[in-house]
């Protein structure tokens, strides 16, 4: 009985191996790229996207001035968010409620201040500064906590800041002992990432904080003197770029949970790459030089592989070039900007047919299965004769 059971187990294992080898793992994915248009002017840039596909960025308006914008779900339409009383504005991030954060000129264009809007881009509130005349926003989370950088009193030094929920208050995050710092991203726990001058201003290193901006930990580098963190997901995985050993090049990186470790993402064949956005699945977007530094192309880093987004068939067919991918949401929708018909235009790029496992073996696969069954029958017969 035990001998027969062992033979059955071996048969099952062999059949499983044959089946797995015979069935293709994935089917080819399809992509679409959408031109998000403009506010009436010549150019537009997309910088952030939420999980509904609402996009925020900046566009030239009909009068020639640049204004912040928000779109509807999946990039539909483009609404002008106005300014803080001055002539220009730009949006840098958007949360899942459609609150937009960015910067705008104040009345008379005497200063540039960070702003936050209400739900779906309603209204625009001045967030003030850390004492100087200028502040800028780089990120916002789902509580409406905003991060960025601001000049201190005297207007000679800038520091990273974080606000409370819905943009309330502005707290200086300090530095690593050097003069300046800047925040670039925030997750829903209020962990902030960015960069800071080290002691004596010897270098600039990427940092991560604890919840709600508490503390500032040095993320190190990829062997060189400088590193910069640009994005963080809700597991605390951080992306950005760093000098490699000898400061010979800058490469995109990703860390482990809560900023642990730093892994080089490589390039698309050139010497340099930069990462900007990351979603909760750990998919990363940015750009890289291609072989011989011939061109700068956007990439998607997913499951350990880097895909050249500029070479996707729909992208090439539509006439896009020089894509700069800036953000990715939890549905895998990517936004940024590129050149289309000679002008800079915001885009939304998405995989519309995710890979699907094949359920039915091809004819060649059936042949392999039958061969496997024949082999099992022959083996069983030999064993019976020997017995």
C-alpha positions as a LaTeX table, in Angstrom:
\begin{tabular}{lrrr}
\hline
Residue & $x$ (\AA) & $y$ (\AA) & $z$ (\AA) \\
\hline
Unk1 & 0.00 & 0.00 & 0.00 \\
Unk2 & 2.80 & 2.43 & 0.89 \\
Unk3 & 4.63 & 1.64 & $-2.38$ \\
Unk4 & 1.50 & 2.38 & $-4.44$ \\
Unk5 & 0.89 & 5.61 & $-2.52$ \\
Unk6 & 4.46 & 6.74 & $-3.15$ \\
Unk7 & 4.10 & 6.03 & $-6.86$ \\
Unk8 & 0.88 & 8.06 & $-6.98$ \\
Unk9 & 2.55 & 11.01 & $-5.26$ \\
Unk10 & 5.46 & 10.88 & $-7.71$ \\
Unk11 & 3.02 & 10.73 & $-10.61$ \\
Unk12 & 1.17 & 13.81 & $-9.32$ \\
Unk13 & 4.40 & 15.74 & $-8.89$ \\
Unk14 & 5.60 & 14.86 & $-12.38$ \\
Unk15 & 2.27 & 15.78 & $-13.97$ \\
Unk16 & 2.22 & 19.09 & $-12.07$ \\
Unk17 & 5.71 & 19.90 & $-13.31$ \\
Unk18 & 4.79 & 19.09 & $-16.89$ \\
Unk19 & 1.62 & 21.20 & $-16.69$ \\
Unk20 & 3.41 & 24.20 & $-15.16$ \\
Unk21 & 6.14 & 24.10 & $-17.78$ \\
Unk22 & 3.63 & 23.83 & $-20.60$ \\
Unk23 & 1.25 & 26.69 & $-19.68$ \\
Unk24 & 2.38 & 30.27 & $-20.42$ \\
Unk25 & 2.61 & 32.32 & $-17.22$ \\
Unk26 & 1.11 & 35.56 & $-18.49$ \\
Unk27 & $-0.52$ & 37.14 & $-21.49$ \\
Unk28 & 0.77 & 40.36 & $-23.06$ \\
Unk29 & $-0.55$ & 43.53 & $-21.39$ \\
Unk30 & $-2.00$ & 46.51 & $-23.30$ \\
Unk31 & $-1.56$ & 50.18 & $-22.43$ \\
Unk32 & $-3.29$ & 53.46 & $-23.24$ \\
Unk33 & $-1.91$ & 56.99 & $-22.99$ \\
Unk34 & $-4.20$ & 59.99 & $-22.66$ \\
Unk35 & $-3.37$ & 63.60 & $-23.47$ \\
Unk36 & $-4.87$ & 65.57 & $-20.55$ \\
Unk37 & $-4.98$ & 68.79 & $-22.57$ \\
Unk38 & $-4.41$ & 72.29 & $-21.19$ \\
Unk39 & $-6.27$ & 75.21 & $-19.60$ \\
Unk40 & $-6.22$ & 76.93 & $-22.98$ \\
Unk41 & $-2.52$ & 77.60 & $-23.34$ \\
Unk42 & 0.37 & 75.72 & $-24.93$ \\
Unk43 & 1.57 & 73.39 & $-22.17$ \\
Unk44 & 0.61 & 71.32 & $-19.14$ \\
Unk45 & 2.40 & 69.22 & $-16.51$ \\
Unk46 & 0.91 & 66.52 & $-14.26$ \\
Unk47 & 2.52 & 65.97 & $-10.85$ \\
Unk48 & 0.08 & 63.95 & $-8.74$ \\
Unk49 & $-2.75$ & 61.42 & $-9.00$ \\
Unk50 & $-5.13$ & 59.94 & $-6.41$ \\
Unk51 & $-6.77$ & 56.52 & $-6.36$ \\
Unk52 & $-9.81$ & 57.78 & $-8.32$ \\
Unk53 & $-7.55$ & 58.93 & $-11.11$ \\
Unk54 & $-8.00$ & 62.63 & $-10.35$ \\
Unk55 & $-4.87$ & 64.44 & $-11.53$ \\
Unk56 & $-3.27$ & 67.66 & $-10.29$ \\
Unk57 & $-0.60$ & 69.79 & $-11.92$ \\
Unk58 & 0.00 & 73.04 & $-13.76$ \\
Unk59 & $-0.96$ & 74.37 & $-17.18$ \\
Unk60 & $-0.64$ & 77.53 & $-19.19$ \\
Unk61 & $-4.03$ & 79.23 & $-19.31$ \\
Unk62 & $-5.51$ & 81.10 & $-22.26$ \\
Unk63 & $-3.98$ & 84.38 & $-21.12$ \\
Unk64 & $-0.49$ & 82.93 & $-21.09$ \\
Unk65 & $-0.15$ & 82.57 & $-17.30$ \\
Unk66 & 0.40 & 79.27 & $-15.47$ \\
Unk67 & $-2.34$ & 78.00 & $-13.15$ \\
Unk68 & $-2.83$ & 74.91 & $-10.99$ \\
Unk69 & $-5.42$ & 72.42 & $-12.19$ \\
Unk70 & $-7.43$ & 69.40 & $-11.08$ \\
Unk71 & $-9.16$ & 66.85 & $-13.29$ \\
Unk72 & $-12.13$ & 64.59 & $-12.73$ \\
Unk73 & $-11.84$ & 60.83 & $-12.25$ \\
Unk74 & $-9.47$ & 59.07 & $-14.66$ \\
Unk75 & $-8.14$ & 62.39 & $-15.89$ \\
Unk76 & $-11.43$ & 63.63 & $-17.31$ \\
Unk77 & $-11.62$ & 67.40 & $-17.87$ \\
Unk78 & $-9.35$ & 70.07 & $-16.41$ \\
Unk79 & $-10.45$ & 72.75 & $-13.93$ \\
Unk80 & $-8.48$ & 75.93 & $-13.19$ \\
Unk81 & $-7.82$ & 76.24 & $-9.44$ \\
Unk82 & $-6.92$ & 79.93 & $-9.60$ \\
Unk83 & $-4.33$ & 81.62 & $-7.36$ \\
Unk84 & $-3.92$ & 83.30 & $-3.96$ \\
Unk85 & $-4.51$ & 86.70 & $-5.53$ \\
Unk86 & $-1.43$ & 86.83 & $-7.74$ \\
Unk87 & $-0.90$ & 85.79 & $-11.32$ \\
Unk88 & 0.34 & 82.17 & $-11.20$ \\
Unk89 & 0.06 & 78.87 & $-9.35$ \\
Unk90 & 0.95 & 75.17 & $-9.61$ \\
Unk91 & $-0.34$ & 72.03 & $-7.91$ \\
Unk92 & 2.07 & 69.40 & $-6.58$ \\
Unk93 & $-0.11$ & 66.72 & $-4.98$ \\
Unk94 & $-3.64$ & 65.45 & $-4.48$ \\
Unk95 & $-5.23$ & 63.13 & $-1.90$ \\
Unk96 & $-8.16$ & 60.73 & $-2.16$ \\
Unk97 & $-10.66$ & 63.43 & $-1.18$ \\
Unk98 & $-9.50$ & 65.58 & $-4.05$ \\
Unk99 & $-7.74$ & 68.07 & $-1.77$ \\
Unk100 & $-4.98$ & 69.67 & $-3.80$ \\
Unk101 & $-1.77$ & 71.20 & $-2.46$ \\
Unk102 & 0.74 & 73.38 & $-4.24$ \\
Unk103 & 1.99 & 76.96 & $-4.37$ \\
Unk104 & 0.68 & 80.27 & $-5.68$ \\
Unk105 & 1.61 & 83.93 & $-5.90$ \\
Unk106 & $-0.07$ & 86.16 & $-3.34$ \\
Unk107 & $-1.70$ & 89.51 & $-4.13$ \\
Unk108 & 0.63 & 91.80 & $-6.02$ \\
Unk109 & 2.98 & 88.85 & $-6.62$ \\
Unk110 & 4.96 & 89.91 & $-3.57$ \\
Unk111 & 5.43 & 86.31 & $-2.36$ \\
Unk112 & 4.88 & 82.65 & $-3.18$ \\
Unk113 & 2.96 & 80.67 & $-0.57$ \\
Unk114 & 1.93 & 77.05 & $-0.14$ \\
Unk115 & $-1.79$ & 76.34 & $-0.46$ \\
Unk116 & $-4.36$ & 73.61 & 0.16 \\
Unk117 & $-7.84$ & 73.31 & $-1.31$ \\
Unk118 & $-11.01$ & 71.72 & $-0.05$ \\
Unk119 & $-12.57$ & 68.55 & $-1.43$ \\
Unk120 & $-12.31$ & 68.18 & $-5.22$ \\
Unk121 & $-10.26$ & 71.35 & $-5.49$ \\
Unk122 & $-12.82$ & 73.69 & $-3.90$ \\
Unk123 & $-11.34$ & 76.97 & $-2.65$ \\
Unk124 & $-7.69$ & 77.75 & $-1.93$ \\
Unk125 & $-6.25$ & 78.40 & 1.54 \\
Unk126 & $-2.91$ & 80.12 & 2.15 \\
Unk127 & $-0.72$ & 77.95 & 4.42 \\
Unk128 & 1.73 & 80.73 & 5.21 \\
Unk129 & 5.46 & 80.19 & 5.80 \\
Unk130 & 8.03 & 79.40 & 8.50 \\
Unk131 & 8.75 & 83.11 & 8.83 \\
Unk132 & 10.13 & 84.01 & 5.42 \\
Unk133 & 8.43 & 85.22 & 2.28 \\
Unk134 & 8.32 & 81.92 & 0.40 \\
Unk135 & 6.96 & 78.39 & 0.87 \\
Unk136 & 6.31 & 75.50 & $-1.49$ \\
Unk137 & 4.40 & 72.22 & $-1.25$ \\
Unk138 & 5.57 & 68.82 & $-2.47$ \\
Unk139 & 3.09 & 66.35 & $-0.96$ \\
Unk140 & $-0.22$ & 65.75 & 0.80 \\
Unk141 & $-1.74$ & 62.71 & 2.53 \\
Unk142 & $-5.35$ & 61.60 & 3.02 \\
Unk143 & $-5.68$ & 63.59 & 6.27 \\
Unk144 & $-4.70$ & 66.75 & 4.47 \\
Unk145 & $-1.27$ & 66.93 & 6.14 \\
Unk146 & 0.95 & 68.89 & 3.78 \\
Unk147 & 4.74 & 68.84 & 3.43 \\
Unk148 & 7.23 & 70.98 & 1.58 \\
Unk149 & 9.85 & 73.61 & 2.28 \\
Unk150 & 9.81 & 77.20 & 3.41 \\
Unk151 & 12.19 & 80.08 & 3.96 \\
Unk152 & 12.82 & 80.97 & 7.59 \\
Unk153 & 12.85 & 84.54 & 8.90 \\
Unk154 & 15.55 & 86.48 & 7.09 \\
Unk155 & 14.91 & 84.58 & 3.83 \\
Unk156 & 18.38 & 83.02 & 3.72 \\
Unk157 & 17.65 & 79.44 & 4.84 \\
Unk158 & 14.94 & 76.93 & 3.87 \\
Unk159 & 13.68 & 74.09 & 6.06 \\
Unk160 & 11.34 & 71.14 & 5.53 \\
Unk161 & 7.89 & 71.47 & 7.11 \\
Unk162 & 4.79 & 69.46 & 7.92 \\
Unk163 & 1.31 & 70.73 & 8.73 \\
Unk164 & $-1.51$ & 69.24 & 10.74 \\
Unk165 & $-4.69$ & 67.82 & 9.24 \\
Unk166 & $-6.23$ & 69.92 & 6.46 \\
Unk167 & $-3.15$ & 72.11 & 6.37 \\
Unk168 & $-3.46$ & 73.42 & 9.95 \\
Unk169 & $-0.27$ & 74.99 & 11.29 \\
Unk170 & 3.25 & 74.55 & 9.94 \\
Unk171 & 6.01 & 72.76 & 11.88 \\
Unk172 & 9.74 & 73.07 & 11.11 \\
Unk173 & 11.28 & 69.59 & 10.72 \\
Unk174 & 14.84 & 70.84 & 11.24 \\
Unk175 & 17.97 & 69.33 & 9.67 \\
Unk176 & 20.74 & 66.76 & 10.23 \\
Unk177 & 22.89 & 69.53 & 11.70 \\
Unk178 & 23.48 & 71.39 & 8.47 \\
Unk179 & 21.87 & 74.55 & 7.19 \\
Unk180 & 18.96 & 73.49 & 5.01 \\
Unk181 & 16.40 & 70.76 & 4.39 \\
Unk182 & 13.37 & 70.05 & 2.19 \\
Unk183 & 10.47 & 67.61 & 2.39 \\
Unk184 & 9.29 & 65.79 & $-0.72$ \\
Unk185 & 6.64 & 63.23 & 0.26 \\
Unk186 & 4.32 & 62.02 & 3.02 \\
Unk187 & 2.28 & 58.87 & 3.69 \\
Unk188 & $-0.96$ & 58.40 & 5.59 \\
Unk189 & 0.88 & 57.88 & 8.90 \\
Unk190 & 2.52 & 61.25 & 8.51 \\
Unk191 & 5.97 & 59.78 & 7.80 \\
Unk192 & 7.85 & 62.41 & 5.81 \\
Unk193 & 10.75 & 61.98 & 3.39 \\
Unk194 & 13.08 & 64.47 & 1.79 \\
Unk195 & 16.70 & 65.55 & 2.13 \\
Unk196 & 18.85 & 67.57 & 4.50 \\
Unk197 & 22.32 & 69.07 & 4.72 \\
Unk198 & 24.53 & 67.00 & 6.99 \\
Unk199 & 26.69 & 68.52 & 9.74 \\
Unk200 & 29.05 & 71.13 & 8.38 \\
Unk201 & 27.08 & 71.05 & 5.10 \\
Unk202 & 29.47 & 68.33 & 3.94 \\
Unk203 & 26.74 & 66.53 & 1.96 \\
Unk204 & 22.99 & 66.14 & 1.52 \\
Unk205 & 21.29 & 62.91 & 2.59 \\
Unk206 & 17.80 & 61.50 & 2.21 \\
Unk207 & 15.73 & 61.31 & 5.39 \\
Unk208 & 12.61 & 59.66 & 6.78 \\
Unk209 & 10.69 & 60.70 & 9.87 \\
Unk210 & 8.42 & 58.85 & 12.23 \\
Unk211 & 4.66 & 59.34 & 12.34 \\
Unk212 & 3.50 & 62.95 & 12.01 \\
Unk213 & 7.02 & 64.12 & 11.22 \\
Unk214 & 8.60 & 63.00 & 14.49 \\
Unk215 & 12.40 & 62.71 & 14.35 \\
Unk216 & 14.59 & 62.55 & 11.26 \\
Unk217 & 16.58 & 59.43 & 10.32 \\
Unk218 & 19.39 & 59.40 & 7.76 \\
Unk219 & 18.74 & 56.91 & 4.94 \\
Unk220 & 22.36 & 56.89 & 3.81 \\
Unk221 & 23.43 & 56.61 & 0.17 \\
Unk222 & 24.33 & 54.10 & $-2.54$ \\
Unk223 & 28.01 & 54.72 & $-1.80$ \\
Unk224 & 28.36 & 58.36 & $-2.82$ \\
Unk225 & 28.02 & 61.63 & $-0.95$ \\
Unk226 & 24.46 & 62.64 & $-1.83$ \\
Unk227 & 20.97 & 61.14 & $-1.75$ \\
Unk228 & 17.46 & 62.54 & $-2.10$ \\
Unk229 & 14.15 & 60.92 & $-1.12$ \\
Unk230 & 11.16 & 61.87 & $-3.25$ \\
Unk231 & 8.30 & 59.49 & $-2.39$ \\
Unk232 & 6.98 & 57.11 & 0.26 \\
Unk233 & 4.13 & 54.60 & 0.41 \\
Unk234 & 1.99 & 53.50 & 3.32 \\
Unk235 & 4.41 & 50.71 & 4.27 \\
Unk236 & 7.22 & 53.20 & 4.58 \\
Unk237 & 9.01 & 52.10 & 1.39 \\
Unk238 & 10.97 & 55.12 & 0.19 \\
Unk239 & 12.16 & 56.01 & $-3.31$ \\
Unk240 & 14.49 & 58.65 & $-4.67$ \\
Unk241 & 17.99 & 58.78 & $-6.06$ \\
Unk242 & 21.55 & 58.69 & $-4.79$ \\
Unk243 & 25.12 & 59.06 & $-5.96$ \\
Unk244 & 26.86 & 55.74 & $-6.45$ \\
Unk245 & 30.41 & 55.00 & $-5.22$ \\
Unk246 & 32.88 & 57.65 & $-6.28$ \\
Unk247 & 29.97 & 59.96 & $-7.13$ \\
Unk248 & 30.29 & 58.71 & $-10.69$ \\
Unk249 & 26.53 & 58.52 & $-11.30$ \\
Unk250 & 23.10 & 58.96 & $-9.75$ \\
Unk251 & 20.79 & 55.95 & $-9.56$ \\
Unk252 & 17.18 & 55.51 & $-8.48$ \\
Unk253 & 16.70 & 53.59 & $-5.24$ \\
Unk254 & 14.04 & 51.92 & $-3.13$ \\
Unk255 & 14.24 & 51.06 & 0.55 \\
Unk256 & 12.57 & 48.44 & 2.69 \\
Unk257 & 9.79 & 49.07 & 5.20 \\
Unk258 & 10.21 & 52.29 & 7.19 \\
Unk259 & 13.25 & 53.24 & 5.15 \\
Unk260 & 15.33 & 50.16 & 6.01 \\
Unk261 & 18.21 & 49.60 & 3.59 \\
Unk262 & 18.67 & 51.08 & 0.12 \\
Unk263 & 18.52 & 49.07 & $-3.11$ \\
Unk264 & 19.85 & 50.35 & $-6.43$ \\
Unk265 & 17.13 & 50.10 & $-9.11$ \\
Unk266 & 19.63 & 50.40 & $-11.94$ \\
Unk267 & 18.95 & 52.21 & $-15.21$ \\
Unk268 & 17.58 & 51.70 & $-18.71$ \\
Unk269 & 21.15 & 51.28 & $-19.94$ \\
Unk270 & 22.55 & 54.75 & $-19.31$ \\
Unk271 & 24.45 & 56.19 & $-16.37$ \\
Unk272 & 21.65 & 57.96 & $-14.53$ \\
Unk273 & 18.14 & 57.28 & $-13.21$ \\
Unk274 & 15.73 & 59.07 & $-10.87$ \\
Unk275 & 12.67 & 57.70 & $-9.01$ \\
Unk276 & 9.74 & 59.98 & $-8.11$ \\
Unk277 & 6.63 & 58.02 & $-7.16$ \\
Unk278 & 5.66 & 54.74 & $-5.50$ \\
Unk279 & 2.31 & 53.06 & $-4.80$ \\
Unk280 & 1.29 & 50.64 & $-2.07$ \\
Unk281 & 2.20 & 47.65 & $-4.25$ \\
Unk282 & 5.77 & 48.90 & $-4.44$ \\
Unk283 & 5.56 & 49.91 & $-8.11$ \\
Unk284 & 7.96 & 52.78 & $-8.82$ \\
Unk285 & 8.03 & 55.39 & $-11.59$ \\
Unk286 & 10.74 & 57.79 & $-12.68$ \\
Unk287 & 13.08 & 58.33 & $-15.60$ \\
Unk288 & 16.45 & 57.11 & $-16.80$ \\
Unk289 & 18.97 & 57.64 & $-19.54$ \\
Unk290 & 19.01 & 54.91 & $-22.17$ \\
Unk291 & 22.15 & 53.17 & $-23.45$ \\
Unk292 & 24.91 & 55.61 & $-24.31$ \\
Unk293 & 22.87 & 58.33 & $-22.58$ \\
Unk294 & 21.20 & 58.78 & $-25.95$ \\
Unk295 & 17.81 & 59.76 & $-24.50$ \\
Unk296 & 15.86 & 60.20 & $-21.27$ \\
Unk297 & 12.94 & 57.77 & $-20.98$ \\
Unk298 & 10.40 & 57.12 & $-18.23$ \\
Unk299 & 10.31 & 53.77 & $-16.48$ \\
Unk300 & 8.00 & 51.60 & $-14.42$ \\
Unk301 & 9.81 & 49.39 & $-11.91$ \\
Unk302 & 7.63 & 46.44 & $-10.92$ \\
Unk303 & 8.36 & 42.91 & $-9.69$ \\
Unk304 & 12.10 & 43.47 & $-9.97$ \\
Unk305 & 12.07 & 44.63 & $-13.60$ \\
Unk306 & 12.31 & 48.07 & $-15.23$ \\
Unk307 & 10.03 & 48.75 & $-18.20$ \\
Unk308 & 10.80 & 51.54 & $-20.68$ \\
Unk309 & 7.49 & 53.42 & $-20.93$ \\
Unk310 & 8.60 & 55.51 & $-23.92$ \\
Unk311 & 8.88 & 52.33 & $-26.01$ \\
Unk312 & 5.35 & 51.05 & $-25.34$ \\
Unk313 & 3.59 & 50.59 & $-28.68$ \\
Unk314 & 0.65 & 52.96 & $-27.92$ \\
Unk315 & 3.06 & 55.68 & $-26.71$ \\
Unk316 & 5.16 & 55.53 & $-29.85$ \\
Unk317 & 2.11 & 55.26 & $-32.11$ \\
Unk318 & 0.54 & 58.38 & $-30.58$ \\
Unk319 & 3.71 & 60.42 & $-31.18$ \\
Unk320 & 4.82 & 60.95 & $-27.57$ \\
Unk321 & 8.50 & 61.37 & $-26.66$ \\
Unk322 & 10.60 & 62.31 & $-23.64$ \\
Unk323 & 8.13 & 61.10 & $-21.00$ \\
Unk324 & 8.77 & 62.12 & $-17.38$ \\
Unk325 & 6.69 & 59.92 & $-15.04$ \\
Unk326 & 5.99 & 61.67 & $-11.73$ \\
Unk327 & 3.40 & 59.65 & $-9.80$ \\
Unk328 & 1.53 & 56.33 & $-9.73$ \\
Unk329 & $-1.67$ & 55.41 & $-7.88$ \\
Unk330 & $-2.80$ & 52.11 & $-6.39$ \\
Unk331 & $-4.54$ & 51.15 & $-9.65$ \\
Unk332 & $-1.25$ & 51.51 & $-11.50$ \\
Unk333 & $-2.28$ & 54.70 & $-13.33$ \\
Unk334 & 0.78 & 56.81 & $-14.09$ \\
Unk335 & 0.93 & 60.57 & $-14.65$ \\
Unk336 & 3.61 & 62.97 & $-15.76$ \\
Unk337 & 4.44 & 64.97 & $-18.84$ \\
Unk338 & 6.12 & 64.55 & $-22.17$ \\
Unk339 & 6.47 & 66.08 & $-25.61$ \\
Unk340 & 3.57 & 65.74 & $-28.03$ \\
Unk341 & 3.55 & 67.60 & $-31.33$ \\
Unk342 & 6.40 & 69.77 & $-30.11$ \\
Unk343 & 4.70 & 70.89 & $-26.88$ \\
Unk344 & 4.88 & 69.74 & $-23.26$ \\
Unk345 & 1.67 & 67.96 & $-22.31$ \\
Unk346 & 0.40 & 66.19 & $-19.20$ \\
Unk347 & $-0.44$ & 62.53 & $-19.70$ \\
Unk348 & $-2.20$ & 59.65 & $-17.98$ \\
Unk349 & $-0.79$ & 56.22 & $-18.83$ \\
Unk350 & $-2.42$ & 52.97 & $-17.77$ \\
Unk351 & $-2.32$ & 49.24 & $-18.31$ \\
Unk352 & $-5.85$ & 48.40 & $-19.47$ \\
Unk353 & $-5.37$ & 44.61 & $-19.64$ \\
Unk354 & $-3.41$ & 43.29 & $-16.64$ \\
Unk355 & $-1.61$ & 39.96 & $-17.21$ \\
Unk356 & $-3.95$ & 36.95 & $-17.00$ \\
Unk357 & $-2.82$ & 33.35 & $-16.48$ \\
Unk358 & $-3.59$ & 31.00 & $-19.38$ \\
Unk359 & $-6.21$ & 28.38 & $-18.37$ \\
Unk360 & $-6.07$ & 26.05 & $-21.38$ \\
Unk361 & $-2.88$ & 24.28 & $-22.57$ \\
Unk362 & $-1.86$ & 24.73 & $-26.20$ \\
Unk363 & $-1.71$ & 21.63 & $-28.51$ \\
Unk364 & 2.00 & 21.33 & $-27.78$ \\
Unk365 & 1.15 & 21.26 & $-24.08$ \\
Unk366 & $-1.27$ & 18.35 & $-24.57$ \\
Unk367 & 1.47 & 16.46 & $-26.37$ \\
Unk368 & 3.80 & 17.00 & $-23.43$ \\
Unk369 & 1.12 & 15.84 & $-21.00$ \\
Unk370 & 0.44 & 12.67 & $-23.03$ \\
Unk371 & 4.14 & 11.98 & $-23.23$ \\
Unk372 & 4.33 & 12.36 & $-19.48$ \\
Unk373 & 1.46 & 9.93 & $-18.97$ \\
Unk374 & 3.16 & 7.43 & $-21.28$ \\
Unk375 & 6.37 & 7.73 & $-19.32$ \\
Unk376 & 4.51 & 7.11 & $-16.06$ \\
Unk377 & 2.79 & 4.02 & $-17.54$ \\
Unk378 & 6.08 & 2.61 & $-18.82$ \\
Unk379 & 7.75 & 3.18 & $-15.42$ \\
Unk380 & 4.88 & 1.50 & $-13.56$ \\
Unk381 & 5.00 & $-1.53$ & $-15.91$ \\
Unk382 & 8.77 & $-1.96$ & $-15.43$ \\
Unk383 & 8.38 & $-1.81$ & $-11.65$ \\
Unk384 & 5.60 & $-4.45$ & $-11.75$ \\
Unk385 & 7.74 & $-6.80$ & $-13.88$ \\
Unk386 & 10.69 & $-6.36$ & $-11.51$ \\
Unk387 & 8.46 & $-7.21$ & $-8.57$ \\
\hline
\end{tabular}
